[in-house]
Amino acid sequence: MVETTATMRGSLSRRPVTKLVTTLAAAAGFALVVAGCSTPAPEPTPGDNGATVETVRYINNAAQPLVGLAGEDQGIFAANNVKVEFTELATGTEAIAALVGGSADFVTGADARLIQAASQELPVVAIGIHNTGFLGSLIVDINNTTITKMEDLVGKNLGIQVGSGIHNGWLRYIEAIGLSESDFNVVNLKVPDMPSAISAGSIDAAITWQPYTSRAASEGLTKTVMTPDQIAGPAGIVYPFYLLTSQSIIDSRPDAVQQFVQAWVCTQKWINDNPVEAVDILAPAMEGLEMASVQATFDEQSYTAHQTLDQAIRSDTENQAKALVSVGAIPSIPDLDSHMNSTFVDAALSKGC
């Protein structure tokens, strides 16, 4: 494997997870500090309609912000008697630390965040889904005519952000088609650096994700030869992005959790029913990206295909955990079921919107 020095990290990329055992262990210690300086949990207040309004603290994720943004923009949180105090932190590790330390009530995070937290036995619980959808595409130089599938890259230089969730998904894909990582010369690159590396000839192809896939294509540098569905399909990759809380919040504020989750699933329904308006809400949060990239990112994800923690979600996360074990990110597969609670989302879906 060729190691390269990244020159920048895109604000929308998933951070590598191979070092998260160390960082989440540090987060567990950091959580104790956070707990010491965290603000008390907000008290419920009476609403105009006589119902109890629950105030919750939510850390929105810059990579996947849409449900939080749309719920606030469309008044869905307010309609469900929830007042949301929004916060952003630089990394998912900090968000987990804030959750465990009591400075946040809800956060969103990639499946790897849940797996790593479970591996460290942190009291983090998945209670819902933000979205599903694998984002990895195989791209090559715009003028390349010899690479059309993964098998064409055996023995060639392939750029991957090693340790990312996309890397883990790719490992599952090549196993499904009878190949292994050693069949490729994997070059560890940050996703934003991949198109220029392809143009320079230092790599033959790369696994990228949005918005970098469509941005490089719009600049005339690369083209996509394998879509996310073509990579995810053979391996059955679902790729959930979770809504997470702490066990202490579930125990101490079940009504607040239920009201928040009710608004959450109703926002997901609104996004599914109003895709044009949803993209308009998402675009400003993606920091000046061209609309084509915003649309492509939205199109590769689903907000209603999996709203509860169904068997497909659980199996997919376990398979991701196996991939993390294979790259040495965690020592063994943790007890994931003990960190999943579908009670609230199932009740919300049963009630309807």
ABEGO torsion letter per residue (X at the ends): XBBBBBABBBAABBBBAAAAAAAAAAAAAAAAAAAAABBBBBBBBBBAAGBBBBBBBBBBBAABAAAAAAAAAAGAAAAAGBBBBBBBBABAAAAAAAAAAGABABBBBBAAAAAAAAAAGBBBBBABBABBEBABBBBBBAABAABABAAAABGBBBBBBBGBAAAAAAAAAAAAAGBBAAABBBBBBBAAAAAAAAAAGABABBBBBOAAAAAAAAAGABBBABBAAAAAAAAGBAGBBBBBBBAAAAAABAAAAAAAAAAAAAAAAAAAABAAAAAAAAAAAAGGBBAAAAAAAAAABBAAABABBBAAAAAAAAAAAAAAAAAGABABBBBAAAABBAAAAAAAAAAEX
